[in-house]
Amino acid sequence: MSRLVGVLVLALAAGCTTTASGGGAPPAEAPSGLKVEQVVGGLSHAWDVGFLPDGQVLVTQRPGKLTLVEDGRATDLVADLDDVQPRGEGGLMGLVVHPDFATSRLFTTCQTSREDVRLVTWQLSPDNASAVRVKNPLLGGLPVAASGRHSGCRPTLAQDGALLVGTGDTAQGSFSQDLANLGGKVLRIDLATGAPLPDNPTPGSRVLTYGHRNVQGVAVHPRTGRVFTAEHGPDVDDELNLVEPGANYGWDPSRGGTEPGYDESVPMTDLTRFPDAVEAVWKSGDPTEAICGAAFLSGAQWGDLDGVLAVSALKGSKLMLFTLTPEGGVHSVAVPPELDDTRGRLRGARLGPDGALYVTTSNGTDDELLKVTRG
């Protein structure tokens, strides 16, 4: 059994269910002493961030640019991105740098093409000037909408080395509940091959969880290995979910196949249709925040924020700090004033090797890569 699945199974056996703090959570006093610095500006819809061993930062820009940031300068890599379709919510999206990058120089992106949403593995040149595709695709066939709506697509490495990928349902009513479809899921695959891992809940399937609407953030707790996802709701109920392997999270705008369109009036977690569906550990209620990237703060430098889950918000234009319970529920939520409608829409959120939180903005013009620390 993998470490990820094993940790979650043990947690569930001990009674740590996602219903511990379902619904909203009380606000907490805003933390003091946060410092926000611009690393670089002049970006466009900066989507995700990866860190290289030499201290440089790789950034994906949704219109179709791979950008290397060093010493406050942004340089676009020479790379074949002609097939990237930056329409609506799609384009060049999520990013992971491979753990063996120091020797392999590999990283993987998630991007929309005309035919699908796909994961592509790249190799960065020795001079850091260009990148070539070495697995194209690592995994293809994720559904895509002509408008780009609900494209997902957030890849993150689990503690056992598995690649976790949060996907969107592309606004197709039946996809989230269809286990043969890769939309509206959290996938668990082999980073090297794209194949399903042998200890996935269903043998031969890449699906770890299903019944999602549009997963935008995937975060792994640095000590427990628990996996949390941030997901967009329709006009209500963005969700923060704790991943339970094999579980259904209850989104079904097809109403069991009886609705030919995309009925967004259904609950995000439809317990009437799916009594065993997993409830969210937190939901926004009304209004939604359009929560997005997610990362755990970790290290003594964060003080009482060590272990807090930081989640960016697009519509809400804020950073949300979730204090979790030992059971994996949400105890309280704080919003630091330094990132409360001060930088516009916030998209990516990743913890850097220096212990700082790196956040991207997604306003469309003069977007930023921000570094957040606690003084």
ChimeraX attribute file (.defattr): number of C-alpha atoms within 10 A of each C-alpha:
attribute: neighborCount
match mode: 1-to-1
recipient: residues
	/A:1	10
	/A:2	14
	/A:3	15
	/A:4	21
	/A:5	22
	/A:6	14
	/A:7	16
	/A:8	21
	/A:9	16
	/A:10	11
	/A:11	17
	/A:12	14
	/A:13	10
	/A:14	10
	/A:15	11
	/A:16	18
	/A:17	21
	/A:18	22
	/A:19	18
	/A:20	19
	/A:21	21
	/A:22	19
	/A:23	18
	/A:24	19
	/A:25	19
	/A:26	10
	/A:27	13
	/A:28	14
	/A:29	11
	/A:30	15
	/A:31	15
	/A:32	11
	/A:33	12
	/A:34	15
	/A:35	13
	/A:36	16
	/A:37	12
	/A:38	14
	/A:39	20
	/A:40	19
	/A:41	18
	/A:42	14
	/A:43	24
	/A:44	21
	/A:45	27
	/A:46	33
	/A:47	28
	/A:48	28
	/A:49	26
	/A:50	21
	/A:51	21
	/A:52	18
	/A:53	13
	/A:54	8
	/A:55	13
	/A:56	14
	/A:57	20
	/A:58	23
	/A:59	26
	/A:60	28
	/A:61	25
	/A:62	28
	/A:63	20
	/A:64	23
	/A:65	23
	/A:66	23
	/A:67	22
	/A:68	22
	/A:69	18
	/A:70	15
	/A:71	10
	/A:72	10
	/A:73	12
	/A:74	19
	/A:75	14
	/A:76	16
	/A:77	18
	/A:78	16
	/A:79	16
	/A:80	14
	/A:81	17
	/A:82	8
	/A:83	13
	/A:84	21
	/A:85	24
	/A:86	20
	/A:87	17
	/A:88	14
	/A:89	19
	/A:90	28
	/A:91	28
	/A:92	28
	/A:93	31
	/A:94	30
	/A:95	25
	/A:96	22
	/A:97	21
	/A:98	22
	/A:99	16
	/A:100	11
	/A:101	15
	/A:102	11
	/A:103	8
	/A:104	11
	/A:105	19
	/A:106	22
	/A:107	24
	/A:108	24
	/A:109	23
	/A:110	30
	/A:111	28
	/A:112	30
	/A:113	21
	/A:114	14
	/A:115	15
	/A:116	17
	/A:117	33
	/A:118	22
	/A:119	26
	/A:120	20
	/A:121	27
	/A:122	22
	/A:123	18
	/A:124	19
	/A:125	14
	/A:126	9
	/A:127	6
	/A:128	14
	/A:129	14
	/A:130	18
	/A:131	20
	/A:132	17
	/A:133	18
	/A:134	14
	/A:135	16
	/A:136	13
	/A:137	19
	/A:138	22
	/A:139	19
	/A:140	19
	/A:141	14
	/A:142	22
	/A:143	24
	/A:144	25
	/A:145	22
	/A:146	14
	/A:147	15
	/A:148	21
	/A:149	18
	/A:150	25
	/A:151	32
	/A:152	34
	/A:153	32
	/A:154	29
	/A:155	27
	/A:156	21
	/A:157	20
	/A:158	20
	/A:159	18
	/A:160	11
	/A:161	16
	/A:162	21
	/A:163	21
	/A:164	24
	/A:165	27
	/A:166	30
	/A:167	31
	/A:168	31
	/A:169	29
	/A:170	26
	/A:171	25
	/A:172	23
	/A:173	24
	/A:174	24
	/A:175	26
	/A:176	31
	/A:177	26
	/A:178	15
	/A:179	18
	/A:180	11
	/A:181	18
	/A:182	26
	/A:183	36
	/A:184	36
	/A:185	30
	/A:186	29
	/A:187	23
	/A:188	28
	/A:189	25
	/A:190	17
	/A:191	22
	/A:192	14
	/A:193	13
	/A:194	20
	/A:195	15
	/A:196	21
	/A:197	23
	/A:198	15
	/A:199	14
	/A:200	21
	/A:201	18
	/A:202	15
	/A:203	11
	/A:204	12
	/A:205	19
	/A:206	26
	/A:207	28
	/A:208	26
	/A:209	24
	/A:210	28
	/A:211	28
	/A:212	30
	/A:213	34
	/A:214	30
	/A:215	32
	/A:216	28
	/A:217	30
	/A:218	30
	/A:219	27
	/A:220	22
	/A:221	18
	/A:222	16
	/A:223	9
	/A:224	14
	/A:225	18
	/A:226	21
	/A:227	23
	/A:228	22
	/A:229	26
	/A:230	28
	/A:231	28
	/A:232	28
	/A:233	26
	/A:234	17
	/A:235	14
	/A:236	19
	/A:237	24
	/A:238	27
	/A:239	31
	/A:240	30
	/A:241	26
	/A:242	26
	/A:243	25
	/A:244	23
	/A:245	20
	/A:246	15
	/A:247	16
	/A:248	24
	/A:249	29
	/A:250	27
	/A:251	29
	/A:252	30
	/A:253	28
	/A:254	20
	/A:255	17
	/A:256	12
	/A:257	12
	/A:258	10
	/A:259	13
	/A:260	13
	/A:261	14
	/A:262	15
	/A:263	15
	/A:264	18
	/A:265	10
	/A:266	15
	/A:267	18
	/A:268	26
	/A:269	23
	/A:270	21
	/A:271	15
	/A:272	10
	/A:273	14
	/A:274	14
	/A:275	11
	/A:276	13
	/A:277	18
	/A:278	23
	/A:279	25
	/A:280	29
	/A:281	24
	/A:282	27
	/A:283	26
	/A:284	19
	/A:285	15
	/A:286	12
	/A:287	14
	/A:288	20
	/A:289	24
	/A:290	26
	/A:291	30
	/A:292	29
	/A:293	29
	/A:294	30
	/A:295	28
	/A:296	23
	/A:297	25
	/A:298	21
	/A:299	15
	/A:300	11
	/A:301	14
	/A:302	18
	/A:303	12
	/A:304	11
	/A:305	19
	/A:306	14
	/A:307	20
	/A:308	19
	/A:309	22
	/A:310	25
	/A:311	29
	/A:312	30
	/A:313	27
	/A:314	21
	/A:315	17
	/A:316	18
	/A:317	23
	/A:318	25
	/A:319	28
	/A:320	23
	/A:321	25
	/A:322	25
	/A:323	22
	/A:324	17
	/A:325	13
	/A:326	11
	/A:327	16
	/A:328	22
	/A:329	25
	/A:330	26
	/A:331	19
	/A:332	18
	/A:333	21
	/A:334	18
	/A:335	19
	/A:336	16
	/A:337	14
	/A:338	18
	/A:339	20
	/A:340	17
	/A:341	15
	/A:342	11
	/A:343	17
	/A:344	18
	/A:345	26
	/A:346	35
	/A:347	29
	/A:348	32
	/A:349	30
	/A:350	24
	/A:351	21
	/A:352	19
	/A:353	11
	/A:354	10
	/A:355	16
	/A:356	19
	/A:357	21
	/A:358	24
	/A:359	30
	/A:360	32
	/A:361	29
	/A:362	24
	/A:363	19
	/A:364	15
	/A:365	13
	/A:366	14
	/A:367	22
	/A:368	23
	/A:369	28
	/A:370	23
	/A:371	20
	/A:372	20
	/A:373	18
	/A:374	15
	/A:375	10
